[in-house]
Amino acid sequence: VSGTSQTLKAGIDRTCSAWTQILLPQNNLIQSKSGFSLVNLEGITQVITPLPSSITNQPQLKRAGFKILQQLNLTNTVPAAGVTFYSQTPSGTQINPVVWVRDIQTLFCETACGSATAAIGIIEFLKTNKPPKNLPIIQPTNQPIYVSVSVSESSPITTVTIRSPIQILSLNGSIVL
């Protein structure tokens, strides 16, 4: 897994959904900076912001995302940084993540993003004080990734788990997910 040296817990459950737990840093998980919410996950910082109605295509999305990353000084200070633009739809929260990878100086419009989904789940918990359970976050592909946040009395957030349905294909005796 990119961005972390630790082993993640992951698997496939009985409903044929792949899942993984996202590692959380011990401190400085959430920051507010220049009017933006920043979620500092291991290996990536996600900036969470509403999708402006003026953005209607990927080039505009990339330009706006990169401008925010530069404004927050994230293009050179962290290995990877994303701007997750979100909007509310009848299906739930829709995201459009743009991710900058410093070492290869590349900006991507993601088709699906686990760290962005986890960050949205964390922000949702902080807004409502209720840990989301299987909250659907609609990806740019229009498919959901579900996020759950677990809490305990000793820690506000203990784990974040993301999961998504998968289809198992068999090709020449090999399993492909």
C-alpha positions as CSV (number, residue, x, y, z in Angstrom):
1,V,0.0,0.0,0.0
2,S,1.4,3.3,-1.0
3,G,2.2,5.8,1.7
4,T,2.5,3.5,4.7
5,S,5.2,1.1,5.9
6,Q,2.8,-0.7,8.2
7,T,0.7,-3.8,7.4
8,L,-3.0,-3.0,6.9
9,K,-5.8,-5.3,7.9
10,A,-7.8,-6.2,4.8
11,G,-9.9,-9.0,3.4
12,I,-13.0,-10.1,1.5
13,D,-16.2,-10.7,3.5
14,R,-19.0,-13.2,2.9
15,T,-20.9,-10.6,0.8
16,C,-18.0,-10.4,-1.7
17,S,-16.9,-7.0,-0.6
18,A,-13.2,-6.1,-0.2
19,W,-12.4,-4.1,2.9
20,T,-9.4,-2.5,4.6
21,Q,-8.8,-0.5,7.7
22,I,-7.1,2.9,7.2
23,L,-4.3,3.7,9.5
24,L,-4.7,6.9,11.5
25,P,-1.9,9.0,12.9
26,Q,-1.6,9.3,16.6
27,N,-2.0,13.1,16.6
28,N,-2.8,16.0,14.2
29,L,-5.5,14.0,12.4
30,I,-7.6,17.0,11.5
31,Q,-6.6,20.6,10.9
32,S,-8.4,23.7,9.7
33,K,-6.3,25.9,7.5
34,S,-7.4,28.9,5.3
35,G,-11.0,27.8,5.5
36,F,-10.3,24.2,4.5
37,S,-10.6,21.0,6.5
38,L,-7.4,18.9,6.2
39,V,-7.3,15.2,7.2
40,N,-3.8,14.0,7.7
41,L,-3.7,10.3,7.0
42,E,-0.5,8.2,6.9
43,G,1.1,8.9,3.5
44,I,-1.5,11.5,2.3
45,T,-3.1,14.7,3.4
46,Q,-6.7,15.2,2.1
47,V,-8.2,18.6,1.8
48,I,-12.0,18.4,1.9
49,T,-14.0,21.2,0.2
50,P,-17.4,21.6,-1.5
51,L,-17.4,21.3,-5.3
52,P,-17.9,24.8,-6.8
53,S,-20.7,24.9,-9.3
54,S,-18.4,26.6,-11.8
55,I,-16.3,23.4,-12.1
56,T,-17.8,21.3,-14.9
57,N,-14.9,19.2,-16.3
58,Q,-11.6,17.5,-15.3
59,P,-9.2,20.2,-16.5
60,Q,-11.0,22.7,-14.3
61,L,-11.1,20.3,-11.4
62,K,-7.3,19.7,-11.7
63,R,-6.5,23.4,-11.9
64,A,-8.7,24.3,-8.9
65,G,-7.3,21.4,-6.9
66,F,-3.7,22.2,-7.7
67,K,-4.3,25.9,-6.8
68,I,-5.6,24.9,-3.4
69,L,-2.7,22.5,-2.8
70,Q,-0.2,25.3,-3.7
71,Q,-2.1,27.8,-1.5
72,L,-1.9,25.4,1.5
73,N,1.8,24.7,0.7
74,L,1.1,20.9,0.3
75,T,2.8,20.4,-3.1
76,N,6.3,20.2,-1.6
77,T,5.7,19.5,2.1
78,V,4.0,16.0,2.1
79,P,4.6,13.0,-0.1
80,A,1.0,13.0,-1.5
81,A,-1.9,15.5,-1.1
82,G,-5.4,15.4,-2.4
83,V,-8.2,17.8,-2.8
84,T,-11.5,16.0,-2.4
85,F,-14.3,18.1,-3.9
86,Y,-17.7,16.9,-2.7
87,S,-21.4,17.5,-3.4
88,Q,-24.6,16.1,-2.0
89,T,-26.7,14.1,-4.4
90,P,-29.9,12.0,-4.0
91,S,-27.6,8.9,-3.8
92,G,-25.4,10.5,-1.1
93,T,-22.1,12.3,-1.0
94,Q,-20.4,12.4,-4.4
95,I,-16.7,13.0,-4.5
96,N,-14.2,14.1,-7.1
97,P,-10.7,13.6,-5.8
98,V,-7.6,15.2,-7.3
99,V,-4.3,13.8,-6.0
100,W,-0.8,15.3,-6.2
101,V,2.2,12.9,-5.9
102,R,5.2,15.0,-5.0
103,D,8.0,12.6,-6.0
104,I,6.8,12.2,-9.6
105,Q,5.3,15.7,-9.8
106,T,2.0,14.4,-11.1
107,L,-1.6,15.4,-10.6
108,F,-4.3,12.8,-11.0
109,C,-8.1,12.9,-11.2
110,E,-8.9,9.7,-9.4
111,T,-11.7,7.3,-10.5
112,A,-12.0,6.1,-6.9
113,C,-10.1,7.0,-3.8
114,G,-10.0,5.2,-0.5
115,S,-8.2,7.9,1.4
116,A,-10.7,10.5,0.2
117,T,-13.5,8.2,1.3
118,A,-12.0,7.7,4.7
119,A,-11.4,11.5,5.1
120,I,-15.1,12.2,4.2
121,G,-16.1,9.6,6.9
122,I,-13.9,11.3,9.5
123,I,-15.3,14.7,8.6
124,E,-18.9,13.4,8.8
125,F,-18.3,12.0,12.3
126,L,-16.9,15.3,13.5
127,K,-19.9,17.2,12.0
128,T,-22.5,14.9,13.5
129,N,-20.7,13.3,16.5
130,K,-22.2,10.0,15.2
131,P,-19.8,7.5,13.8
132,P,-20.9,6.6,10.2
133,K,-21.6,3.0,9.6
134,N,-21.4,1.8,5.9
135,L,-22.0,5.4,4.7
136,P,-21.9,5.3,0.8
137,I,-19.5,7.7,-0.7
138,I,-20.1,7.9,-4.5
139,Q,-16.9,7.8,-6.5
140,P,-16.3,9.5,-9.9
141,T,-17.3,6.1,-11.5
142,N,-20.7,6.5,-9.8
143,Q,-20.0,3.4,-7.7
144,P,-20.0,3.6,-3.9
145,I,-17.2,2.9,-1.5
146,Y,-18.7,2.5,2.0
147,V,-17.0,4.0,5.1
148,S,-17.4,3.2,8.7
149,V,-15.8,4.9,11.7
150,S,-15.3,3.2,15.0
151,V,-14.9,5.1,18.3
152,S,-14.1,4.2,21.9
153,E,-14.2,6.0,25.2
154,S,-10.4,6.3,25.2
155,S,-10.1,7.7,21.7
156,P,-12.4,9.8,19.5
157,I,-11.7,7.8,16.4
158,T,-10.1,4.3,16.7
159,T,-10.4,2.9,13.2
160,V,-11.8,3.8,9.8
161,T,-12.8,1.0,7.5
162,I,-13.7,1.2,3.8
163,R,-15.3,-1.5,1.8
164,S,-16.7,-2.0,-1.7
165,P,-18.4,-4.8,-3.6
166,I,-16.1,-6.7,-6.0
167,Q,-16.6,-9.1,-8.7
168,I,-14.4,-12.2,-8.8
169,L,-13.4,-13.3,-12.3
170,S,-11.6,-16.5,-13.1
171,L,-9.2,-16.4,-16.0
172,N,-7.3,-19.6,-16.9
173,G,-7.5,-20.8,-13.4
174,S,-6.2,-17.6,-11.8
175,I,-8.5,-15.4,-9.7
176,V,-8.6,-11.8,-10.7
177,L,-10.3,-9.2,-8.6
